[in-house]
Amino acid sequence: MQLLSLRPSSNTNICSFSTQSKNVSSRRQNQVAQIPKEQQLNFLKTVAPPLMAAILAFSPLLHPPVSLGQTIDIQKGANLFRQACIGCHDSGGNIIQPGATLFLKDLQRNGNDTEEEIYRVTYFGKGRMPGFGQNCTPRGQCTFGPRLQEEDIKLLAAFVKLQADQGWPNVENSGD
């Protein structure tokens, strides 16, 4: 069995490939390719930044794995948002009342930065926003359109909170 190694020569700035037999007494060195150290450093300087970026981008520490159930809930929340909310809250904004966007700073300022508060406002309404809950009262504060089930409002609140925490990345159209 022969081993192939790349090692620097002791008296030059040149690295060479060598093959070594398992038997230490019968070493022979074949200079297959000579690569100056300067070229090696340039190659490493060229390859290292994109390689490190790729490693960090795919690191599980930066992107914790999401379970299939969580992914499905996020997709359901996104679909509900597209159906019921995007008319006024496109990309997290608010075309009716600019100070009441779904961006985290506005949610915090208005005391609606938890899933529970987002649920409550979505269910019962607040200010100019109508409520969408099945048992929303008073009648004038509730939507005249279709009402949402409690579980749907919970999914919607979780989706809005997630989007707000992420700065409202694009909500792509899935064509449903």
N, C-alpha and C positions, 0 to 999 in steps of 0.2 A: 504494500500500500504506500502511495506517495502522497505527501502533503504539499500543498501550494501555499506559499506565503509571500507577502510583500514586506520587505524590510529595507531600511536605509543602509547604504554602504557607509562604512566608518570613515573613509577618507575623501568622499565626494558629496555633493548635494544631490545625488541621484539615487533613486530607489530602484530596486530590481526585483523581479519575481524569481523565486528559487523553488526548486522542488527538493524535498527531503525524503529520503527513504526512511522507513521506520527503523532500519538498522542505522544507528548513529555513526558507525565507522565508515559507511559508504555514502558520504554527503557529496553531492555535486550541485553546482550552482549554474542554472541556465539563465542568462540574461535575456528574457523574452521581451520585456519592454522597459524602457528607461523613461521615467517621468520626473522632471525636475521638481524640487520642493515648491518652487514658486508657482508652478502650474497646479500642484496639489492644493496649495493654499487658496489660489484663485477659484478653483473648482469648489472647495468647501465654502468659501465666502459666497459663491453664487447659489449653491444648493441649500445651505443651512437655513436662511430666513424662510423660504417657502416651506421647507420641511418642518420647521418648528411651528409655523403658522398652521399647517395641516394637523400636526400632532395636537396642538392646543384646541383647534376647532372641533376635533373629534374626541376630545378627552371626556370621559364620563364625569369628571369632576365639574366641568363647566356646564354640561348638559345632562342632568340626572335622567336616568331612563324613566319614561312615562309608561304606565301600564296601558294595556289595550282598552280597559274600561274607562280610564281617564281620557284617552284619546277620543273615544266614541262620545263621551259626555261633552268634550270641548267642541266636537263637530256638531252635535245636537244644539249646543248653545249658540254656535255660529249661525246655524240654519235659522234658529228662532230669532236671533238678532237681525238677520237679513229680512225675515218675514215681518217682524213687528216693530223694529226700532230704527232701521237704517234710514227711513224717510226723514227723521228729525236728527238722528245721531250718526250721520255718515262719518266714518273714520274717527269716531269718538267725539266729534264736535256737537254743536247744538244750534240748529238754524233758527229756532224760536227764541231762545234765551241764551245769548253767548256766554254769560257767566256761569252757566250750569252745564258745562261740558262733562264728558265722561273721562277726562284726563285726571290723573291722580291728584294733582295740585288743586283742581276745582272740587273734586270729590272730598278731599280733606278739608278744604275751606268751608264747604257746605255741610260737613259732618256726615257724609255718606260714603266713607272710604272702606267700609267692611261689607262682606257679602250679605250680612243680615240687614244692614241699612239699605243696600241696593235692592234687596228682595222687597223690603217694606215699601220703598218708593215705587218700585215697579208694580207691586200688588195694589196699593192704595192710591198712588199718585201723590204729587206734591207740587204746589205752585201751578205753573202752566202745564205740567206733565200729567196726563191722565193715568189713572190706575188701570191695570190689565187683569187683575185678579177676578176669579169667579164670583166672590162675595164682596166686591169692592163697593164701599158706600162713602160718602153720600153720592147719589146718582149723578150729580153734575160734575163730580171729580173723576168719573170713570170714563173709559173709552166707549165710543159708540160702535166700535168695530168688534171683532172677535175677541173673546176673553181667553186667557191662558190658564191652564191647570197649575196647581201649586208646584208640582214636580218640574214643570217646564220653566216656571219663574225661578226656581232654585238653580236649574241649569243655566239659565240666562244670567242670573246674578253672578254665578261662578265664572262664566265666560267674560262678563264685563269687568270683573275684578282682575282676572288674569290679563286681559288686554290693557287695562289701565296700568297695571304693574309693569308691563312690557312697553309702555309708551304708544300703544295702539299701532302695532304693525299692520300692514294691509290685510283687510278681510277680503280674501279672494272670492270670486263668484264661482260656485260649484255647479251652476246651471240646473238647480232643482226647481 
